[in-house]
Amino acid sequence: MIQLQPVLLSGGSGTRLWPLSREAYPKQFLALAGEHTMLQDTWLRVAPLDALAPIVVANEEHRFLAGEQLRQVGVEAAAIMLEPVGRNTAPAIAAAALQATAAGADPLLLVLPSDHVVRDADAFRAAVREATPAAEGGALVTFGIVAEAPETGFGYIQAGPGEGVREVLRFVEKPDAATAQGYLDAGGYYWNSGMFLFRASRYLEELGRFRPEMLDAVRKAFESAARDGDFVRLDRDAFATAPSDSIDYAVMERTDRAMVLPVDIGWNDVGSWSALWAVSPQDADGNAHHGEVIAVDSRGSYVWSRRMVALVGVEDLVVVETDDAVLVAKKDRVQQVKEVVARLKADDRSHAVLHREVHRPWGSYDSIDQDEGFQVKRIKVKPGGRLSLQSHKCRAEHWIVVRGTARVTRDNDVFELHANQSTYIPLGAKHRLENPGTEVLELIEVQSGDYLGEDDIVRYEDVYGRS
C-alpha cells in the first residue's frame, strides 16, 4: 500500500490580513477560524487519514513557530524544510518530494497550503480517498472547488466531462467579473484550491521534463542542505538560483496527466478580511466579531479586537485592533490593505514585520513602554528556554522576576532568581537568561542607554543556531 505523505506549505507572509498577520507572524500561525491555528487545523484535517508525519516547508524565520505549533497538537514533523529565500510553490514542493523519496520510498504527496479554511473535514478526507487511485496510477490530481459565486479573486480550472476525477482542460487566471459570471453560467469551471495529490516521483519527473533547471537547482540545494534535528536547511546559494514559479505554471498547465476532482468542502483561502467575515458566525444583522463588541444599528461588519469596540450606525466595515495598530476599512476595499503594508515597508516601519509582542524560539518579549533613554519589556521564557549568551555595547538592563524561576549568568556568576527578586546587568557584561523550571518564566526588563535597538546584541553562544 502506498503511504500518504502530507506536505504543508507554510511560507506565506499573509500581508492581506494586516495588522493581525505580519511577516514575522503570518496568518497560518494564527487561530483565525477556531481554537487551533490554521497550520494546526491543516494537520488535524489530515491526521485521520492514517498519514505519515507531515513534511513542512517554511520560511527560515518561522522554523520554531511551525515546530512548536505542531508539537502542541501531538505531532512531530517528519521534516521542516527551510527555504532560505522564497521561490514560490514549484521549488518548495520539489524540495518536499526529494525529502519524501530520500530513503527510497515513493509516497503520495498530499500538498496543502497551511492557511486555508475547510469547514467540512469529512468531505475533504472523502475527496482525498476518491482521488487516491488516480494519483497512484500516475495522475497529478488537483482539487477544484465548486464555485458559489463569480469570484474574481481566484483562478479557475475547466474540467472535462464526466464524474469524479476527470481531465483538466485548462487553467485560467483570475477573471474579471463578467468572465467569472460566464464561467458559472457555462458550468464545468471550478475554483483553483492549490491542493494537490500525486506520487512524489511523478512530480519530480514532470518538473524535470518542463523545468529541468529548476529541479537541478533544488536538487543541489537539497544535497547540500544542513540538517539539524528535524530542520533541513536548504543551501542558500543553490536554492537562490531556482526560478521562482508556481506549480500551476511550472507543471500543471504543461503536463498531459493533470486531473481534477471537483469538491464541495466549505473551502476558503481566507485571503482578506472580507473572506474571514464570510466564514465567521454572524448575528442577525450580518455582523461577525472576535472579542467584545457592541453593535448598535450596524450591519454586515467585521471586528477583531483586544479591547471593547462599539459600532454605531455603520455598514460593511472592517475594524481590526491590535496592541500597536488599528485598521478601519470598507469591506469591499480590504484588498488594498497590502498597499498599507507596502507603504510601511517603504518607510522602514517595523509594523509591517513585527507585532508589539515579538516571538522568539525561547518565548517572547513585549515592549510595553519606551521613551528617550529607556525601554520596558515584558519577557516570557518557556520551560527549558535559554536565551543566547550575549552582551550589549549601548545599554544596561534591570531584570525583575514576577513569575517562575530565572537562572542568570552574569560574567562569571551563575545564580537563580524567584518572584519579587531582581538583578542588574551592567553595560558590556556577558549574560544569559534561562528558565530551569516547569512553568513559564515572566519578568520585567528595564533597559537604559543611548541606543536600545535589537541589533545591539553580541552573541557568543546560542542553542538555536542564530549567529
Stockholm file with secondary structure:
# STOCKHOLM 1.0

chainA/1-467         MIQLQPVLLSGGSGTRLWPLSREAYPKQFLALAGEHTMLQDTWLRVAPLDALAPIVVANEEHRFLAGEQLRQVGVEAAAIMLEPVGRNTAPAIAAAALQATAAGADPLLLVLPSDHVVRDADAFRAAVREATPAAEGGALVTFGIVAEAPETGFGYIQAGPGEGVREVLRFVEKPDAATAQGYLDAGGYYWNSGMFLFRASRYLEELGRFRPEMLDAVRKAFESAARDGDFVRLDRDAFATAPSDSIDYAVMERTDRAMVLPVDIGWNDVGSWSALWAVSPQDADGNAHHGEVIAVDSRGSYVWSRRMVALVGVEDLVVVETDDAVLVAKKDRVQQVKEVVARLKADDRSHAVLHREVHRPWGSYDSIDQDEGFQVKRIKVKPGGRLSLQSHKCRAEHWIVVRGTARVTRDNDVFELHANQSTYIPLGAKHRLENPGTEVLELIEVQSGDYLGEDDIVRYEDVYGRS
#=GR chainA/1-467 SS CCCEEEEEEECCCCGGGTTTSBTTBCGGGSCSSSSSCHHHHHHHHHGGGTCCCCEEEEEGGGHHHHHHHHHHTTCCCSEEEEESSCCCHHHHHHHHHHHHHTTSCCCEEEEEETTCEESCHHHHHHHHHHHHHHHHTTCEEEEEEECSSCCSSSCEEEECSSSSSEEEEEEECCCCHHHHHHHHHHCCEEEEEEEEEEEHHHHHHHHHHHCHHHHHHHHHHHHTCEEETTEEECCHHHHHTSCCCCHIIIIITTCSCEEEEEECSCEECCCSHHHHHHTSCCCTTSCEEESCEEEESCBSCEEECSSCEEEESCBSEEEEECSSCEEEEEGGGGGGHHHHHHHHHHTTCGGGTCCSEEEETTEEEEEEEEETTEEEEEEEECTTCBCCEEECSSEEEEEEEEESCEEEEETTEEEEECTTCEEEECTTCCEEEECCSSSCEEEEEEEEESCCCTTCCEEEECTTCCC
#=GC SS_cons         CCCEEEEEEECCCCGGGTTTSBTTBCGGGSCSSSSSCHHHHHHHHHGGGTCCCCEEEEEGGGHHHHHHHHHHTTCCCSEEEEESSCCCHHHHHHHHHHHHHTTSCCCEEEEEETTCEESCHHHHHHHHHHHHHHHHTTCEEEEEEECSSCCSSSCEEEECSSSSSEEEEEEECCCCHHHHHHHHHHCCEEEEEEEEEEEHHHHHHHHHHHCHHHHHHHHHHHHTCEEETTEEECCHHHHHTSCCCCHIIIIITTCSCEEEEEECSCEECCCSHHHHHHTSCCCTTSCEEESCEEEESCBSCEEECSSCEEEESCBSEEEEECSSCEEEEEGGGGGGHHHHHHHHHHTTCGGGTCCSEEEETTEEEEEEEEETTEEEEEEEECTTCBCCEEECSSEEEEEEEEESCEEEEETTEEEEECTTCEEEECTTCCEEEECCSSSCEEEEEEEEESCCCTTCCEEEECTTCCC
//
